[in-house]
């Protein structure tokens, strides 16, 4: 095809390069029957939401007429055999949405098997018999409907197992399917006067609800899917059931805000466990509950958290739209700290998109807003966004930007070191993120030995935290260190990270 001579022992009519570059419509995957995807090995891979496992299961499927080698599949996917091997073993997890979509299209994976995209997946809303949570984006924006939506969603999630949750038809909404329904948050809430005439929520009951919420909130940073998350969901369901019967009034509005707090905690726990669809549901419910609780600034905080989730999924455009929605909705009542937080989220989007000028403009605006805050004038739920957090976020985002412009790396390191100096030693999880971010910055700066030393120092702490998000950051470091894999210290560090992941 290219004119190259074929080796005598090569039974193919194409050389290696031509075979890899051949068009997939001629040399691509074979047509497979519908029951191909129901095989137990495929079902297990889909249940684990692991595209690397899906690729391996596809290759080893017993229905193939001829053996599918890694080299052959790699040619279909447009990657190298070595890349495919790392994907299949889990050494390099596949978490970019564009890559997940490309692989699914290349192999012809049916849309109803995809866990990462709503496109092509039929809506299952309103079908509790199948264990599918309600569509929280489609629900009405009146207080009683919000309460019912929360109650049904929490009850649905409590009733299904972890495996069922991971294989549900609901997937992360993106693009207009996500942003457009949330724009209704900007409209006034429907009047509350038509509510039930049942007994109002009293001050004692409200205090008890807040006491429980305060206790559960402390679990939000611990990660995991187990009893802690179920406790939060159970309390959220009970609160929503009470709210669905409560009449309008100031204590009812404050109870809605407590519900928003719990929903945000549930979202954080779900995200940490890698359950992005569940996390998105509870972030959306947090926005709705905060709206019913007349607390638009907290709703904007939930939108900012949703934006961070979009950044984690490689969707900076969607994240930016969510941030801008929060900024517009609180343009008249945002405190300086909230303004600063939203500006850092805006900068986050620009960093991922490589827009250097816009990034530095947003960072400057965040620093200016933060400098204007006054002691005692900020809500308690913004207390964690202190100077250490501001420095840490700016530094980590400058490190992201250094991937597009390496000149940003020295500034990134300065901000992250400043964050570590300021960070409360009790904030172990945040400090772990800082150290991993510093290590990744040193890797960008071409100092792999120092970077690996930082990772080795923090690995025991990371293993003890059992946080899914921390493990994923370590995996990011391992991928970035691959270009230095010939160094013994890098090989040792990547192996140690693999041990944390599989522990």
C-alpha positions as CSV (number, residue, x, y, z in Angstrom):
1,X,0.0,0.0,0.0
2,X,2.8,2.4,0.9
3,X,5.4,0.6,-1.2
4,X,7.3,-0.9,1.7
5,X,8.7,-4.4,1.4
6,X,6.8,-7.0,3.4
7,X,8.8,-9.4,5.6
8,X,8.8,-13.0,4.5
9,X,7.2,-14.1,7.8
10,X,4.4,-11.4,7.5
11,X,1.2,-13.1,6.3
12,X,-0.6,-9.8,6.1
13,X,-0.7,-8.0,2.7
14,X,-0.1,-4.7,4.6
15,X,2.9,-3.5,6.5
16,X,2.5,-2.7,10.2
17,X,2.1,1.0,9.7
18,X,-0.5,0.7,6.9
19,X,-2.5,-1.8,8.9
20,X,-2.7,0.5,11.8
21,X,-3.7,3.5,9.6
22,X,-6.2,1.5,7.6
23,X,-9.7,2.9,7.6
24,X,-11.9,1.5,10.3
25,X,-14.8,0.9,7.9
26,X,-12.7,-1.7,6.1
27,X,-10.4,-3.0,8.9
28,X,-12.6,-2.1,11.9
29,X,-14.5,-4.1,14.4
30,X,-16.8,-6.9,13.1
31,X,-20.6,-6.7,13.3
32,X,-21.8,-8.4,16.5
33,X,-25.2,-9.7,17.5
34,X,-27.3,-7.9,20.0
35,X,-26.7,-10.6,22.7
36,X,-22.9,-10.0,22.4
37,X,-23.2,-7.2,24.9
38,X,-25.2,-9.3,27.4
39,X,-22.3,-11.8,28.0
40,X,-21.3,-12.0,31.7
41,X,-17.8,-10.6,31.0
42,X,-19.2,-7.6,29.2
43,X,-21.9,-7.0,31.9
44,X,-19.3,-7.1,34.6
45,X,-17.2,-4.5,32.8
46,X,-20.2,-2.2,32.3
47,X,-21.1,-2.6,35.9
48,X,-17.7,-1.5,37.0
49,X,-17.9,1.6,34.7
50,X,-14.4,0.8,33.5
51,X,-13.8,1.4,29.8
52,X,-10.4,-0.4,30.1
53,X,-12.3,-3.5,31.3
54,X,-14.8,-3.1,28.5
55,X,-12.0,-3.1,26.0
56,X,-10.4,-6.2,27.5
57,X,-13.8,-8.0,27.7
58,X,-14.5,-7.2,24.1
59,X,-11.2,-8.6,23.0
60,X,-11.6,-11.9,24.9
61,X,-15.3,-12.3,24.0
62,X,-16.0,-16.0,23.1
63,X,-18.2,-15.1,20.1
64,X,-15.4,-13.7,18.0
65,X,-14.7,-15.8,15.0
66,X,-11.0,-14.9,15.1
67,X,-8.7,-13.7,17.9
68,X,-8.7,-10.0,18.5
69,X,-5.2,-9.0,19.5
70,X,-4.2,-5.9,21.3
71,X,-2.5,-4.7,18.2
72,X,-5.6,-5.2,16.1
73,X,-7.9,-3.4,18.5
74,X,-5.4,-0.6,19.0
75,X,-5.6,0.0,15.2
76,X,-9.4,0.3,15.4
77,X,-9.1,2.8,18.2
78,X,-6.3,4.9,16.7
79,X,-3.9,4.3,19.7
80,X,-0.8,2.3,20.3
81,X,-0.7,-1.3,21.5
82,X,1.2,-0.1,24.6
83,X,-1.6,2.4,25.4
84,X,-4.3,-0.2,25.0
85,X,-2.4,-2.5,27.4
86,X,-2.2,0.2,30.0
87,X,-5.9,0.9,29.6
88,X,-6.8,-2.8,30.0
89,X,-4.7,-3.3,33.1
90,X,-6.1,-0.2,34.7
91,X,-2.7,1.5,34.9
92,X,-4.1,4.4,32.9
93,X,-7.8,4.8,33.7
94,X,-9.9,6.3,30.9
95,X,-11.8,9.2,32.3
96,X,-11.9,11.8,29.5
97,X,-15.4,12.1,28.1
98,X,-14.2,12.6,24.5
99,X,-12.0,9.5,24.7
100,X,-14.8,7.4,26.2
101,X,-17.2,8.5,23.5
102,X,-14.6,7.8,20.7
103,X,-13.9,4.2,22.0
104,X,-17.7,3.5,22.4
105,X,-18.4,4.7,18.8
106,X,-15.4,2.8,17.4
107,X,-16.6,-0.5,18.9
108,X,-20.3,0.2,18.3
109,X,-21.3,0.0,22.0
110,X,-25.1,0.4,22.3
111,X,-26.2,3.8,23.8
112,X,-28.1,2.1,26.6
113,X,-24.8,0.6,27.9
114,X,-23.1,3.9,28.3
115,X,-22.7,5.2,31.8
116,X,-21.0,8.5,30.9
117,X,-23.4,10.2,28.5
118,X,-27.1,10.8,28.2
119,X,-27.0,11.0,24.4
120,X,-28.9,8.1,23.0
121,X,-30.1,6.8,26.3
122,X,-33.9,6.7,26.7
123,X,-35.3,8.6,29.7
124,X,-36.2,6.3,32.6
125,X,-37.8,9.1,34.7
126,X,-40.9,8.2,36.6
127,X,-40.2,4.4,36.4
128,X,-39.4,3.5,40.0
129,X,-40.1,-0.1,39.3
130,X,-36.8,-0.3,37.5
131,X,-34.9,1.3,40.3
132,X,-34.1,4.4,38.3
133,X,-34.0,7.7,40.3
134,X,-36.4,10.5,39.1
135,X,-35.2,13.1,36.6
136,X,-34.4,15.9,38.9
137,X,-33.7,18.3,36.0
138,X,-37.3,18.0,34.7
139,X,-39.2,18.5,38.0
140,X,-41.2,21.6,38.6
141,X,-39.7,24.5,40.5
142,X,-42.3,25.0,43.2
143,X,-41.5,24.2,46.8
144,X,-43.8,21.1,47.2
145,X,-42.5,19.6,43.9
146,X,-38.9,20.2,45.1
147,X,-39.6,18.4,48.4
148,X,-41.3,15.4,46.5
149,X,-38.4,15.2,44.1
150,X,-35.8,15.0,47.0
151,X,-37.9,12.4,48.8
152,X,-38.3,10.2,45.7
153,X,-34.6,10.5,44.8
154,X,-33.3,9.7,48.2
155,X,-35.7,6.8,48.6
156,X,-34.7,5.4,45.2
157,X,-31.0,5.6,46.0
158,X,-31.4,4.0,49.4
159,X,-33.4,1.1,47.9
160,X,-30.8,0.0,45.4
161,X,-27.4,-1.6,45.8
162,X,-24.1,-0.1,44.9
163,X,-23.8,-2.4,41.8
164,X,-27.4,-1.4,40.7
165,X,-26.5,2.3,41.2
166,X,-23.4,1.9,39.0
167,X,-25.4,0.2,36.2
168,X,-28.5,2.5,36.3
169,X,-29.6,4.1,33.0
170,X,-29.3,7.6,34.4
171,X,-26.0,9.3,33.3
172,X,-24.4,12.6,33.7
173,X,-26.2,15.4,31.8
174,X,-24.0,17.7,29.8
175,X,-24.3,20.7,27.5
176,X,-27.8,22.2,27.0
177,X,-29.4,19.2,28.7
178,X,-27.8,20.3,31.9
179,X,-27.5,24.1,31.7
180,X,-30.9,25.0,30.2
181,X,-33.1,23.4,32.9
182,X,-31.0,25.1,35.6
183,X,-31.5,28.5,34.1
184,X,-35.0,28.3,35.6
185,X,-33.3,28.9,39.0
186,X,-33.1,32.6,38.0
187,X,-36.9,32.9,37.9
188,X,-38.9,33.7,41.1
189,X,-40.2,30.7,43.0
190,X,-43.9,30.0,42.8
191,X,-45.9,31.4,45.8
192,X,-45.9,29.3,48.9
193,X,-49.4,30.2,50.1
194,X,-51.0,27.2,48.5
195,X,-49.1,24.8,50.7
196,X,-50.5,22.2,53.1
197,X,-52.2,23.4,56.3
198,X,-50.4,20.8,58.4
199,X,-48.5,21.8,61.5
200,X,-45.6,24.2,60.9
201,X,-42.0,23.2,61.7
202,X,-41.3,24.6,65.1
203,X,-38.1,26.1,66.4
204,X,-37.3,23.0,68.5
205,X,-37.8,20.7,65.6
206,X,-35.7,23.0,63.4
207,X,-32.9,23.1,66.0
208,X,-32.9,19.3,66.1
209,X,-32.7,19.0,62.3
210,X,-29.8,21.5,62.3
211,X,-28.0,19.5,65.0
212,X,-28.3,16.3,62.9
213,X,-27.2,18.1,59.8
214,X,-24.2,19.5,61.6
215,X,-23.1,16.0,62.6
216,X,-23.6,14.5,59.2
217,X,-21.8,17.4,57.4
218,X,-18.5,16.4,59.1
219,X,-18.6,13.2,57.2
220,X,-18.7,14.9,53.8
221,X,-14.9,15.0,53.4
222,X,-14.4,11.4,54.4
223,X,-15.4,9.9,51.0
224,X,-16.8,6.4,50.4
225,X,-20.2,5.0,49.6
226,X,-21.0,3.1,52.8
227,X,-23.0,3.8,55.9
228,X,-22.1,7.5,56.1
229,X,-23.7,8.2,52.8
230,X,-26.8,6.1,53.6
231,X,-27.2,8.0,56.9
232,X,-27.1,11.3,55.0
233,X,-29.6,10.1,52.4
234,X,-31.9,8.6,55.1
235,X,-32.0,12.0,56.9
236,X,-32.6,13.8,53.7
237,X,-35.5,11.5,52.8
238,X,-37.1,12.1,56.2
239,X,-36.6,15.8,56.0
240,X,-38.1,16.0,52.5
241,X,-41.1,14.0,53.6
242,X,-41.6,16.5,56.4
243,X,-41.2,19.4,54.1
244,X,-43.8,18.1,51.7
245,X,-46.4,18.5,54.5
246,X,-45.2,21.7,56.0
247,X,-47.0,25.1,55.4
248,X,-45.2,28.2,54.2
249,X,-43.2,30.1,56.8
250,X,-39.7,31.2,57.9
251,X,-39.0,27.9,59.7
252,X,-40.0,25.9,56.7
253,X,-37.7,28.0,54.5
254,X,-34.8,27.4,57.0
255,X,-35.6,23.6,56.9
256,X,-35.3,23.7,53.1
257,X,-31.8,25.2,53.6
258,X,-30.9,22.4,55.9
259,X,-32.0,20.1,53.2
260,X,-29.7,21.9,50.7
261,X,-26.8,21.4,53.1
262,X,-27.5,17.6,53.3
263,X,-27.9,17.3,49.6
264,X,-24.6,19.0,48.9
265,X,-22.9,16.5,51.4
266,X,-24.6,13.6,49.6
267,X,-23.3,14.9,46.3
268,X,-19.7,15.3,47.6
269,X,-19.8,11.7,49.0
270,X,-21.1,10.4,45.7
271,X,-18.5,12.2,43.7
272,X,-15.7,10.9,45.9
273,X,-17.0,7.4,45.2
274,X,-16.8,8.0,41.5
275,X,-20.6,8.1,41.1
276,X,-20.9,11.2,39.0
277,X,-24.5,10.7,38.0
278,X,-25.6,10.5,41.6
279,X,-23.4,13.5,42.6
280,X,-25.0,15.6,39.8
281,X,-28.5,14.6,41.0
282,X,-27.8,15.8,44.6
283,X,-26.0,19.0,43.4
284,X,-29.1,19.8,41.3
285,X,-31.3,19.1,44.3
286,X,-29.1,21.3,46.5
287,X,-29.7,24.2,44.1
288,X,-33.5,23.5,44.2
289,X,-33.6,23.2,48.0
290,X,-31.6,26.4,48.5
291,X,-34.0,28.2,46.1
292,X,-36.9,27.0,48.2
293,X,-35.0,28.1,51.3
294,X,-34.6,31.6,49.9
295,X,-30.8,31.2,49.9
296,X,-29.6,32.0,46.4
297,X,-25.9,32.4,47.5
298,X,-25.9,28.7,48.7
299,X,-27.5,27.7,45.4
300,X,-24.6,29.4,43.6
301,X,-22.2,27.4,45.8
302,X,-23.9,24.2,44.6
303,X,-23.6,25.4,41.0
304,X,-19.9,26.1,41.6
305,X,-19.5,22.5,43.0
306,X,-21.3,21.2,39.9
307,X,-18.9,23.2,37.7
308,X,-15.9,21.6,39.5
309,X,-17.4,18.2,38.7
310,X,-17.6,19.2,35.0
311,X,-14.0,20.2,35.1
312,X,-13.1,16.8,36.5
313,X,-15.0,15.2,33.6
314,X,-13.1,17.3,31.0
315,X,-16.1,19.6,30.3
316,X,-14.7,23.1,30.9
317,X,-17.3,24.8,28.7
318,X,-20.2,23.3,30.7
319,X,-18.4,24.2,33.9
320,X,-18.0,27.8,32.8
321,X,-21.7,28.1,32.0
322,X,-22.6,26.8,35.4
323,X,-20.3,29.3,37.1
324,X,-21.6,32.2,35.0
325,X,-25.2,31.1,36.0
326,X,-24.2,31.3,39.6
327,X,-22.5,34.7,39.2
328,X,-25.5,36.2,37.4
329,X,-28.0,34.8,40.0
330,X,-26.0,36.4,42.9
331,X,-24.9,39.6,41.2
332,X,-26.8,41.7,43.7
333,X,-26.2,39.7,46.9
334,X,-22.9,37.8,46.7
335,X,-20.5,38.4,49.5
336,X,-16.8,39.1,48.7
337,X,-15.8,35.5,49.6
338,X,-18.5,34.0,47.3
339,X,-17.5,36.3,44.5
340,X,-13.9,35.2,45.0
341,X,-14.8,31.5,45.0
342,X,-16.9,31.9,41.8
343,X,-14.0,33.7,40.1
344,X,-11.6,30.9,40.9
345,X,-14.1,28.4,39.3
346,X,-14.1,30.7,36.3
347,X,-10.3,30.7,36.2
348,X,-10.4,26.9,36.5
349,X,-12.4,26.7,33.2
350,X,-9.9,29.0,31.4
351,X,-7.0,27.0,32.7
352,X,-8.4,23.8,31.2
353,X,-9.0,25.6,27.9
354,X,-5.5,27.2,27.8
355,X,-6.9,30.7,27.8
356,X,-4.0,32.4,29.6
357,X,-5.1,36.0,29.5
358,X,-8.7,35.3,30.7
359,X,-7.2,33.0,33.5
360,X,-5.1,35.7,35.0
361,X,-7.9,38.3,34.7
362,X,-10.2,36.0,36.7
363,X,-7.5,35.2,39.3
364,X,-6.9,38.9,39.8
365,X,-10.6,39.5,40.3
366,X,-10.8,36.7,42.8
367,X,-7.9,38.1,44.8
368,X,-9.5,41.6,44.7
369,X,-12.8,40.3,45.9
370,X,-11.2,38.2,48.7
371,X,-9.3,41.2,49.9
372,X,-12.7,43.0,50.5
373,X,-14.2,40.5,52.9
374,X,-15.0,41.6,56.4
375,X,-14.7,39.6,59.6
376,X,-18.1,38.2,60.7
377,X,-19.9,39.3,57.5
378,X,-19.6,36.0,55.7
379,X,-21.9,33.0,56.0
380,X,-20.5,30.1,58.0
381,X,-20.7,27.7,55.0
382,X,-18.0,29.8,53.3
383,X,-15.6,29.4,56.2
384,X,-13.6,26.7,54.4
385,X,-12.8,29.1,51.6
386,X,-10.0,30.8,53.5
387,X,-6.7,32.3,52.3
388,X,-5.1,28.8,52.2
389,X,-7.9,27.5,50.0
390,X,-7.6,30.5,47.7
391,X,-3.9,30.0,47.3
392,X,-4.2,26.3,46.8
393,X,-6.9,26.6,44.1
394,X,-5.0,29.3,42.3
395,X,-1.8,27.2,42.4
396,X,-3.4,24.0,41.2
397,X,-5.1,25.8,38.4
398,X,-1.9,27.5,37.3
399,X,-0.4,24.0,37.2
400,X,-3.2,23.0,34.8
401,X,-2.4,26.1,32.7
402,X,1.3,25.1,32.7
403,X,0.2,22.2,30.5
404,X,-0.5,24.8,27.8
405,X,2.1,27.3,28.9
406,X,5.1,25.9,30.9
407,X,6.0,29.4,32.0
408,X,3.1,29.2,34.5
409,X,4.8,26.4,36.5
410,X,7.0,28.6,38.8
411,X,4.0,30.7,39.9
412,X,1.9,27.6,40.5
413,X,4.6,26.3,42.8
414,X,4.7,29.6,44.8
415,X,0.9,29.6,45.3
416,X,0.8,25.9,46.4
417,X,3.7,26.3,48.9
418,X,1.9,29.4,50.3
419,X,-1.2,27.3,50.7
420,X,0.7,24.6,52.6
421,X,2.2,27.3,54.9
422,X,-1.2,28.6,55.7
423,X,-3.2,25.4,55.8
424,X,-4.5,24.2,59.1
425,X,-2.7,20.9,60.0
426,X,-6.1,19.5,60.9
427,X,-7.2,19.8,57.3
428,X,-5.4,16.6,56.3
429,X,-7.3,15.9,53.2
430,X,-6.7,19.4,51.8
431,X,-3.0,19.3,52.6
432,X,-2.8,15.9,50.8
433,X,-4.3,17.6,47.7
434,X,-1.8,20.4,48.1
435,X,1.2,18.0,48.2
436,X,0.0,16.0,45.2
437,X,-0.5,19.3,43.4
438,X,3.0,20.4,44.3
439,X,4.5,17.1,43.1
440,X,2.7,17.4,39.8
441,X,4.1,21.0,39.5
442,X,7.6,19.7,40.1
443,X,7.0,17.1,37.4
444,X,6.0,19.8,34.9
445,X,9.1,21.7,35.9
446,X,11.2,18.7,34.9
447,X,12.1,17.5,38.4
448,X,10.8,13.9,38.5
449,X,13.0,12.8,41.5
450,X,11.8,15.6,43.7
451,X,8.2,15.1,42.5
452,X,8.4,11.4,43.4
453,X,9.8,12.2,46.8
454,X,6.8,14.3,47.6
455,X,4.4,11.6,46.5
456,X,6.2,9.0,48.6
457,X,5.9,11.2,51.7
458,X,2.2,11.6,51.2
459,X,1.2,8.1,50.2
460,X,0.7,6.7,53.7
461,X,-1.7,9.6,54.5
462,X,-3.5,9.2,51.1
463,X,-4.0,5.5,51.7
464,X,-5.5,6.1,55.2
465,X,-8.0,8.7,53.9
466,X,-9.6,6.2,51.4
467,X,-10.7,9.0,49.2
468,X,-11.6,8.3,45.6
469,X,-10.7,11.8,44.5
470,X,-7.3,11.6,46.1
471,X,-6.6,8.3,44.3
472,X,-7.6,9.8,41.0
473,X,-5.2,12.7,41.6
474,X,-2.5,10.1,42.3
475,X,-3.4,8.4,39.0
476,X,-3.0,11.7,37.2
477,X,0.5,12.0,38.6
478,X,1.3,8.5,37.5
479,X,0.2,9.3,34.0
480,X,2.2,12.6,33.9
481,X,5.3,10.7,35.2
482,X,5.1,8.1,32.4
483,X,7.5,10.1,30.2
484,X,10.2,9.5,32.9
485,X,9.4,5.8,33.4
486,X,13.0,4.9,32.6
487,X,14.0,6.3,36.0
488,X,14.0,3.8,38.8
489,X,12.4,6.3,41.3
490,X,9.6,6.9,38.8
491,X,8.9,3.2,38.3
492,X,8.9,2.7,42.1
493,X,6.5,5.6,42.7
494,X,4.1,4.5,40.0
495,X,4.1,1.0,41.4
496,X,3.4,2.4,44.9
497,X,0.5,4.4,43.5
498,X,-0.9,1.3,41.9
499,X,-0.8,-0.3,45.3
500,X,-2.8,2.5,46.9
501,X,-5.4,2.2,44.1
502,X,-5.9,-1.5,44.6
503,X,-5.6,-1.6,48.4
